[in-house]
């Protein structure tokens, strides 16, 4: 696994997945993804809690719960939608 594979290109980018609005995706992320040929998409986005606890005692309250939900659900849903839409259109 330490040897480079000629057919594989790995790209990383910076995007605020906590933005929580589709406009940010359309403005910044969609053009970037459309410029690439994507064979496999790896989601490395996520947010959790400092330590597990019952919901009403989570450190950070509703703001933290909202951030966790937005960051863990929205990016995966939107980017997967775009990826499969492009795959269907290309095939």
C-alpha contacts under 8 A as a table, 3 or more apart, distances in Angstrom:
res1	aa1	res2	aa2	distance
1	X	4	X	7.72
5	X	8	X	5.64
6	X	9	X	7.83
15	X	28	X	7.77
15	X	29	X	7.29
16	X	19	X	5.62
17	X	20	X	6.91
17	X	45	X	7.69
17	X	70	X	7.85
17	X	71	X	5.70
17	X	75	X	6.40
18	X	67	X	6.44
18	X	70	X	6.27
18	X	71	X	5.29
19	X	24	X	7.00
20	X	70	X	6.04
20	X	71	X	7.72
20	X	74	X	7.17
21	X	24	X	5.86
21	X	25	X	7.17
22	X	25	X	5.16
22	X	26	X	6.23
23	X	26	X	5.01
23	X	27	X	6.00
24	X	27	X	5.16
24	X	28	X	5.91
24	X	29	X	7.35
25	X	28	X	5.51
25	X	29	X	4.83
25	X	30	X	5.92
26	X	29	X	6.12
26	X	30	X	5.12
26	X	31	X	7.29
27	X	30	X	6.71
27	X	31	X	7.13
28	X	31	X	6.38
28	X	32	X	6.89
29	X	32	X	5.24
29	X	33	X	6.23
30	X	33	X	5.16
30	X	34	X	5.97
31	X	34	X	5.05
31	X	35	X	6.27
32	X	35	X	5.36
32	X	36	X	7.10
33	X	36	X	5.48
33	X	38	X	7.97
34	X	37	X	7.60
38	X	41	X	6.71
38	X	83	X	8.00
43	X	76	X	6.95
45	X	71	X	7.05
45	X	72	X	6.86
45	X	75	X	7.73
46	X	68	X	7.57
46	X	71	X	5.86
46	X	72	X	5.03
47	X	67	X	7.72
47	X	68	X	5.32
47	X	71	X	6.32
47	X	72	X	6.34
48	X	68	X	6.05
49	X	52	X	6.39
49	X	58	X	7.58
49	X	59	X	7.79
50	X	59	X	7.78
52	X	58	X	7.80
53	X	57	X	6.31
53	X	58	X	5.93
54	X	57	X	5.60
54	X	58	X	6.50
55	X	58	X	5.34
56	X	61	X	7.20
57	X	61	X	7.16
58	X	61	X	5.61
58	X	64	X	7.72
58	X	65	X	7.75
59	X	64	X	7.27
60	X	63	X	6.07
60	X	64	X	4.86
60	X	65	X	7.60
61	X	64	X	5.54
61	X	65	X	6.41
62	X	65	X	4.99
62	X	66	X	5.95
63	X	66	X	5.14
63	X	67	X	6.15
64	X	67	X	5.06
64	X	68	X	6.14
65	X	68	X	5.20
65	X	69	X	6.26
66	X	69	X	5.20
66	X	70	X	6.07
67	X	70	X	5.20
67	X	71	X	5.94
68	X	71	X	5.39
68	X	72	X	5.91
69	X	72	X	5.31
69	X	73	X	5.78
69	X	74	X	7.69
70	X	73	X	5.51
70	X	74	X	5.32
70	X	75	X	7.69
71	X	74	X	6.11
71	X	75	X	6.45
72	X	75	X	6.89
72	X	76	X	7.10
73	X	76	X	5.66
73	X	77	X	6.20
74	X	77	X	5.20
74	X	78	X	6.05
75	X	78	X	5.32
75	X	79	X	5.80
76	X	79	X	5.49
76	X	80	X	5.76
77	X	80	X	5.34
77	X	81	X	6.06
78	X	81	X	5.09
78	X	82	X	6.30
79	X	82	X	5.11
79	X	83	X	6.03
80	X	83	X	5.00
80	X	84	X	6.10
81	X	84	X	5.44
81	X	85	X	6.01
82	X	85	X	5.04
82	X	86	X	6.11
83	X	86	X	5.29
83	X	87	X	6.20
84	X	87	X	4.91
84	X	88	X	6.08
85	X	88	X	5.20
85	X	89	X	6.21
86	X	89	X	5.02
86	X	90	X	6.02
87	X	90	X	5.19
87	X	91	X	6.17
88	X	91	X	5.36
